[in-house]
Every structure is written in C-alpha cells, then in structure tokens.
Amino acid sequence: MSIDNIKLEAMALEDGESVRVLCPFCYGGGSGEKSCNITRMEETTLWNCHRASCLESGATGGGANFLRPPPDENAKKQRCTPYEGELEHLSPEWLKFLKAKIGWTDEHVKLARPLYAIEEDRVAFPIYSPTGVRRGWVLRSYAADAGRFKALTRMDSETPHMSWYRPNNTPCVVIVEDTPSAVRVAQYVDSVAINGGGIGPEYAREIAANYKSVVWALDADATATAIAMNQKFSIMFEHSRVQVLERDFKDESEENLQELLEWIT
C-alpha cells in the first residue's frame, strides 16, 4: 500500500464520500485492520489513520492546501443580509416562555442576550464570533404556524454563521445544531451552534483554529449529518467523534444534561 494506492482509492469516491483502507504506514499494526480513513473533497484527498500508535495523516491533490483561505477572489460567498428591523428587550412573558420551552435559566439568558424582533414577531438570538463579537442574528419563531422557515439567519458580514459560546475555556468543544442547545451546553463545556443542517471547509477551519478536540452532537434527527461532518473534517483535529443523542440538548433535564456532557467530553 502506498500514497498512490490512496489516490486510486479516492478516484472511486464521489465528492464527500469516505472509505476505510489499510494504512500505508502502520499496515494496521500488522493485523490487517483497515484503520486509514480516506475522504474525497472536490479535488482534494484527505486521509488519516485512527490507530493511536500511528495517527499519520495527509492531503493530496489540487486542493491539498484547502486548510488555508482560498485565493480565488471570485469564489462563491454566502449571501450577506443584515437585519435592519427594530429590536427590543424580551418581555417577562417571553423570558418565562423560553425558560419553560428550552429549559433556560437567568444564566442562559445572560450568556445568549436574546432580543425581540418586533416586525418579525420572533426571538432574535445573536450570532457570536469566536472572540464574542456579534456578527449576525438568528430570528427564531415559536408560533405554531411559522411554516417552513422557523429560523431565519441574518448576517452582518461574510463570515460563517456559527455562534460561539466559550465561558469555560475547555479543551474540547461540542458542535450542536442551534443556539438554544448551544447555550445550555455552554454551562458545562464550550459549544458552537452551526445554525443549519451542515458545514463546509470554511466553517470547519474556524473550529479547528480554536480547538483540537471536537464532538459532533447535532439534534437527535440529524445524526447522519453529524457522521458525515466527522468523516469529512476529522483530519483537522487531534480528536473528533460523533455523539448520538436520544433527545436534543435543549430538551434534556439539567441533571441528565450535566451527566451526558461529563461523559462525552
């Protein structure tokens, strides 16, 4: 087995697909174990061995330097649509509702600092950068007739629409689907809300720039997406794994949530 064999294996993959093969460096510790994970991402082949005694990894192909910002100035950027509507503090009724609906306490509200979007009749959750700077909003409706778009994302700049919560300075970060879950997780371990159904390389680079250990723990109905993200981006981290959830973090009791997070991190 050689790097050329890895390239041949990758040629049979579609973009985003992965396969396990014999590692060309440790040969599975002599056991024949297929411990090397190969992932194809456009023109790039990523590979890494999961054996603790090896952990060799690399990237080949035309896009092998994808870990750096793309030099193409004409590369497609996400749409930037700042929110310009009027905002006000949440009423006592809204605060009571959030505490009952998603298990928030005063500490959760203090960390997230949500507001009320008057024209939209939605709760406006700020989107925070890794340094705590607000860079957009998620406008979330809790009305029964909200329709397809229960959450609307409005960004102030062309940056990943992930929201960071880092009050603990933990060595591991938990990646979740939305702000309500991320804020509850952040009471015990640092968290990131991806605010969507998946992420791309630009988003993964932002996470990898801040943490070497990551747990992908999306909502209970998005386990397949979490597995796919782990397969694509595990090579960027020293430790990367998926946590399958029975219930969304925001729906867990505080006792269960604390025990679960202590166990998975």
C-alpha positions in Angstrom: 0.0 0.0 0.0 1.3 3.5 -0.9 0.2 7.1 -1.3 -0.5 6.2 -4.9 -2.9 3.5 -3.7 -4.7 6.0 -1.6 -5.1 8.2 -4.7 -6.6 5.3 -6.6 -9.0 4.5 -3.8 -10.1 8.1 -3.8 -10.8 8.1 -7.5 -13.7 5.7 -6.9 -15.3 8.1 -4.4 -17.8 10.8 -5.0 -17.3 14.2 -3.5 -17.8 14.0 0.3 -17.6 10.2 0.4 -15.2 8.2 2.6 -13.7 4.7 2.7 -11.5 2.8 5.2 -8.3 1.1 3.8 -5.1 -0.4 5.1 -2.8 2.3 6.4 0.4 2.7 4.2 2.5 3.5 7.2 1.4 1.1 10.1 -0.4 -1.5 8.0 -3.0 -1.8 10.7 -0.4 -2.7 13.3 0.3 -5.9 11.4 -3.3 -7.1 12.0 -4.6 -6.1 8.6 -7.1 -3.6 10.2 -8.3 -1.0 7.8 -7.5 1.9 10.1 -6.9 4.6 7.4 -9.9 6.8 6.6 -9.9 8.4 3.1 -12.2 11.2 2.2 -12.6 13.0 -1.1 -13.4 16.7 -1.1 -13.6 18.0 -4.6 -10.0 17.8 -6.0 -8.5 17.0 -2.6 -7.9 13.6 -1.0 -7.7 13.7 2.8 -6.5 10.6 4.7 -5.7 9.8 8.4 -5.0 6.7 10.4 -7.1 6.2 13.5 -4.6 3.8 15.3 -3.2 5.6 18.4 0.2 4.2 17.7 0.2 5.7 14.2 -2.1 8.8 13.6 -0.4 9.5 10.3 -2.4 11.9 8.1 -2.1 13.9 4.9 -3.7 15.6 2.0 -3.0 15.3 -1.7 -4.4 16.7 -4.9 -5.0 20.1 -6.5 -6.8 21.4 -3.4 -4.4 20.0 -0.8 -3.8 23.4 0.7 -7.5 23.9 1.4 -6.8 24.5 5.0 -5.7 28.0 4.1 -8.3 30.6 2.9 -9.0 30.1 -0.9 -7.0 32.5 -3.0 -9.8 32.8 -5.6 -11.4 36.2 -5.2 -14.3 35.2 -7.3 -15.1 32.2 -5.1 -18.8 32.0 -4.2 -19.6 33.7 -0.9 -22.6 33.2 1.3 -25.3 35.8 1.0 -25.0 38.7 3.5 -28.4 40.1 4.6 -28.1 42.2 7.7 -31.1 42.5 9.9 -32.3 46.1 10.0 -35.6 45.8 11.9 -36.3 47.2 15.3 -35.2 45.2 18.3 -36.3 45.4 22.0 -35.7 43.6 25.2 -37.7 40.4 25.8 -40.8 40.9 27.9 -41.2 38.9 31.2 -43.7 36.8 29.3 -41.2 35.9 26.6 -38.5 35.1 29.2 -40.9 32.9 31.1 -41.8 31.1 27.9 -38.1 30.4 27.0 -37.4 29.0 30.4 -40.3 26.6 30.1 -39.8 25.8 26.4 -36.0 25.2 26.2 -35.0 24.9 29.9 -33.2 28.3 30.1 -32.4 30.0 33.4 -31.3 33.6 34.0 -27.7 32.5 33.4 -28.6 31.1 30.0 -30.3 34.4 29.1 -27.3 36.4 30.3 -25.0 34.3 28.2 -27.0 34.5 25.0 -28.5 38.0 25.4 -31.5 37.4 23.1 -33.8 40.3 22.0 -37.2 40.5 20.4 -37.6 41.3 16.7 -40.8 43.4 16.6 -41.6 43.2 12.8 -40.9 39.5 12.6 -42.5 38.6 15.9 -39.5 36.3 16.6 -36.9 35.9 19.3 -33.6 37.3 17.9 -30.6 35.3 19.1 -27.2 37.0 18.4 -24.6 35.1 16.4 -21.2 35.4 18.1 -17.8 35.1 16.6 -15.0 33.0 18.4 -14.0 36.3 20.2 -17.5 37.1 21.3 -18.2 39.8 18.7 -21.8 39.8 17.4 -21.8 39.1 13.6 -25.5 38.4 12.9 -28.8 37.2 14.2 -30.9 34.0 14.1 -34.6 35.1 14.2 -36.5 32.1 15.6 -40.3 31.8 15.6 -42.1 29.7 18.2 -45.5 30.2 16.6 -47.4 27.1 15.6 -48.0 28.4 12.1 -44.3 29.5 11.5 -44.2 27.3 8.4 -41.1 26.0 6.8 -38.8 28.8 7.9 -38.9 28.6 11.7 -35.4 30.1 11.9 -34.1 33.0 9.7 -30.4 33.8 9.6 -29.3 37.4 9.1 -25.6 38.1 8.9 -23.7 41.4 9.2 -20.7 40.2 7.3 -19.4 37.4 5.0 -18.4 35.1 7.9 -19.5 31.6 8.9 -22.9 31.8 10.5 -21.8 29.7 13.5 -22.4 31.1 17.0 -19.7 30.5 19.7 -20.2 30.2 23.4 -16.9 29.9 25.4 -17.4 30.7 29.1 -15.5 27.6 30.3 -12.3 27.6 28.2 -12.5 23.8 27.9 -10.0 21.9 25.7 -13.0 20.2 23.8 -15.8 21.9 22.0 -19.3 20.4 21.3 -20.8 21.2 18.0 -24.6 21.5 18.1 -27.4 22.5 15.7 -28.9 25.6 17.2 -28.5 28.4 19.8 -31.0 27.0 22.4 -29.0 23.8 22.7 -25.6 25.5 22.4 -26.3 27.9 25.3 -27.5 25.0 27.6 -24.4 23.0 26.7 -22.1 26.0 27.4 -22.9 25.9 31.1 -20.6 22.9 31.2 -18.4 22.8 28.1 -17.7 25.2 25.3 -20.1 24.9 22.4 -20.8 26.1 18.8 -24.2 26.3 17.1 -23.8 25.8 13.4 -27.2 27.3 12.7 -28.0 25.0 9.9 -28.0 21.5 8.5 -24.3 21.2 7.9 -21.0 23.0 7.4 -18.3 23.3 4.8 -14.5 23.6 4.9 -14.5 27.3 5.8 -16.6 26.6 8.9 -14.5 23.6 9.9 -11.4 25.7 9.6 -12.8 28.2 12.1 -13.4 25.4 14.6 -10.0 23.8 14.0 -8.3 27.2 14.6 -9.7 27.3 18.1 -9.9 23.6 19.3 -8.0 20.4 18.7 -10.8 18.2 20.2 -14.4 18.2 18.9 -17.6 16.3 19.5 -20.3 16.5 16.8 -23.6 16.3 18.6 -26.4 17.6 16.4 -30.1 17.2 17.2 -31.4 13.7 17.5 -32.9 13.7 14.0 -29.5 14.8 12.4 -27.2 12.0 13.4 -26.4 11.2 9.8 -25.3 14.7 9.2 -23.0 14.7 12.2 -21.4 11.4 11.0 -20.9 12.9 7.5 -19.2 16.0 9.0 -17.0 13.9 11.2 -15.9 11.9 8.2 -15.1 15.0 6.2 -13.3 17.0 8.8 -11.8 14.6 11.4 -8.4 15.0 9.9 -8.3 18.7 11.1 -8.5 17.6 14.7 -6.4 15.5 17.1 -9.7 14.1 18.4 -13.0 14.1 16.6 -16.1 11.9 17.2 -19.8 11.8 16.9 -22.3 11.6 19.9 -25.6 10.1 19.1 -28.4 11.8 21.1 -31.7 10.3 22.2 -33.1 13.8 22.7 -32.0 17.3 21.7 -29.8 19.0 24.3 -32.4 21.7 24.8 -35.0 19.1 25.8 -32.8 17.3 28.4 -33.3 17.8 32.1 -30.4 19.7 33.7 -29.3 16.6 35.7 -29.2 14.4 32.6 -27.5 17.1 30.5 -24.7 17.5 33.0 -24.1 13.8 33.3 -24.2 13.4 29.5 -21.7 16.2 28.9 -19.3 15.0 31.6 -19.4 11.6 29.9 -18.9 12.6 26.3 -16.1 15.2 26.9 
